[in-house]
Amino acid sequence: MLFICYPKCTTCQKAKKWLDENGISYEFRDIKENNPTLAEIREWHKKSGLTLKKFFNTSGLLYKSMQLKDKLQDMSEEEQYKLLSSDGMLVKRPIVVTGDKVIVGFKEKEYEEALK
């Protein structure tokens, strides 16, 4: 299992604590140091069943400074993929990637259902 997060993010810290407390092993990846690739974003989006907008860190400073709230609706899926793969700080986190599942964000109930 791959656990992608930004160590300074409190939501990521909560998710990591939950994984550790539940004895779930994972490979840790810092999203700021090792940004998701275009191919990874595409694959995760398809596996997740979520809308592409759910992959954007809408509360992030970069998202707001780029005024993406207004721009995303006019962008193609491919443009959005490229944007997400350009900077890890645009990507919502944490992301958990298992063989057949991708979980974006942290909700304890969702983690329990998917990972236990």
C-alpha angles and dihedrals in degrees: 000000000000119000113195118189148135107252094217092054112103093211089054090049090053091049092048091049090051092050092048094046090050093049094242113154120217145164108249121221127181106222093206094053097037109032119200113260125236090254092050093050090050093048095045092048092053093046094046099058087217128127113261090244088067088067093062120093093230093179093052124112093233092052090051096043090052089050090228093159088076098034104048096073090060095047124094120239089252092053090050091050090051091048093050091049092049097069131012091213089070091059122090112239157254100034122189117198120190128165095283106005138070120191119191119198126359126282112156094216092052091050091049093051095045104036109032 
